[in-house]
């Protein structure tokens, strides 16, 4: 039971630290997403560490530093504002689309 509690705590800490490193948010609002990214980062870090050390392919949590590093990478990949400029949708005339009811931030 204590190992499961530690695993949940490592997932939360890794997700929060990844949010702090990638987005700079001290008080994030999407804790559920950060928890899932932290747990996924911990599991992936555990698998990678086991493969590097030669223990084989085992599913177990990684260390806190490895979990934070992998969770940061996962959060960076899944954050919409971090995508390259070429993948953003452009309007027909090449200008960025604006939301309805908002003023444009730039003048032509």
Secondary structure, 3 states (H helix, E strand, C coil): CHHHHHHHHHHHHHHHHHHHHHCCCCCCCCHHHHHHHHHHHHHHHHHHHHHHHCCCCCCCCCCHHHHHHHHHHHHHHHCHHHCCHHHCCECCCCCECCCCCCCCCCCC
